[in-house]
Structures are given as structure tokens and as C-alpha cells.
Amino acid sequence: MQWMPIIARVSGSAAAAIACAVAPAMAQPRTEAGIYSCTDSQGRRITADRPIAACLDREQRVYGPSGVERARVGPTLTEVEREALAAQRRQQQLAEQRAREEERRLRALVYRYPDKAAHDTERAAAIAQIDDLAALAQRRVADLRTERRKLDAEMEFYAKDPARAPAALRRQVAQNDDAMAEQARYLAAQEQEKRRIHQRFDAELAQLRALWTTPP
């Protein structure tokens, strides 16, 4: 019934121990009918006509045909085995949760972009914002270059000995250099952001192509 899937998901010594605990119960013939009942780790009430794999780590009650409790079967796993099984279940729950979240994300994606035109429009808008910011930076660079030409013209008087230039003039030259370097870094960052945006939209488009062709 549910034995082997549970055992297969627990690796190493824990799997072997669980198999050893389960195998005798499966191998021994039942001398009388009984209904096993338990509440698993997720709070689900389970009944079966044999020991329940999902409740190997907890007590199971055995009822007769009349519904009268006949016996109670204690946990068949050691503490180490129960911990291993609990860890495996936690991992399975996390994987299921991630799968549900991914399914919700894909549904939201296809709802937001029902076709390629909608996706292309938003990509273009995102890139246009970056281009607008880059254009502002380029205008700032042009202003700085104009300012630098004026500063260089003043520095020509001290070409033979730049150290004789007024401190204020030398400070302006240094500030201009720093501002130019800052704008260069900013423009490089905007180019990197543009590449990141294209990569994101490319990845989305690959997923959307499959979603658009999948029947709802």
C-alpha cells in the first residue's frame, strides 16, 4: 500500500532500519481482521486495514469489525529513525511549498503578460527608463567637459609649474576629475542594469512561450 514510497524516500541507515521494522509486519500473515487508525504529522486522520506507513512514528489504534478498540500499536521506529523520517517529511513539505509558489508565480506571469506584445511593451518601458537616466548622466558629462576646458585654459598659465596654480583652481580640477569618474561609474551601472533587465525578460519570455501554448 503506502509502505514502499515512504521507505524509498529515506536514505542510508534510516531507510534500512525502517525497512527492517516494516518488513516483518508485511511478511507476517494477519490472523484476524482489524482497522488501523491514526492522525499523521499533518493532522490528517487515516484509516487502513493494515499498519499505516505515514504513522510509523506514532501510536496507531486497532479496531475490530464492531468498531471497538482492540489494541494500540506503538511507534515502530527508533528515535533516530523517527528524526530521519521527520526530516524527510519536512524536506518534502518544503519542496511541495516551493512547487506551489512557483505555480502561483507562473499563473501571475501569464495573467500579467497574456501575449508577446504585452511583454515586449513592458520590456521597452523598462529599458526606456534606463535610457532616460543615462541621457541625464550624459548631459552632466557634457557640462563637466565644458567646465574642464575652461579649467584647462586657466591651467595653461601654469603649464611649466602646475604647483604654482592657485589652490582653488587645483581643487576645481580635482573635483572635475572626481565628478567625471562618478558619472562614468554611473553610466556603467546603467548599462549593467540594462543587461540585467534584458536577461530577466528573456527568461520570462522562455517560460511564457511554453505557458501560452499550454491549454488552460
RAVEN-V919336 format. One line per field, one symbol per residue. ss: DSSP state (h for helix, s for strand, l for the rest). psi: psi as a letter, one per 20 degrees, with the letter a starting at -180 (. if undefined). Layout:
ss=???
psi=???
This chain:
ss=llhhhhhhlllhhhhhhhhhhhhhhhhlllllllssssslllllssssllllhhhllllsssslllllssssslllllhhhhhhhhhhhhhhhhhhhhhhhhhhhhhhhhhhlllhhhhhhhhhhhhhhhhhhhhhhhhhhhhhhhhhhhhhhhhhhhlllhhhllhhhhhhhhhhhhhhhhhhhhhhhhhhhhhhhhhhhhhhhhhhhhhhllll
psi=ejghhghhiprbhggggghhhhghhhhpqpiqqqpqqroaijjpppqrjrpphikhjrqpqpqrhijpphrporpjqrgghggghgghhgggggghghgghhghghghghhhnirhghghghghgghhgghghhhghhhhggghhghhhgghhhihikhhnhiiqqhhghhhgghggggghghggghhhhhghggggggghggghgghghhhipq.
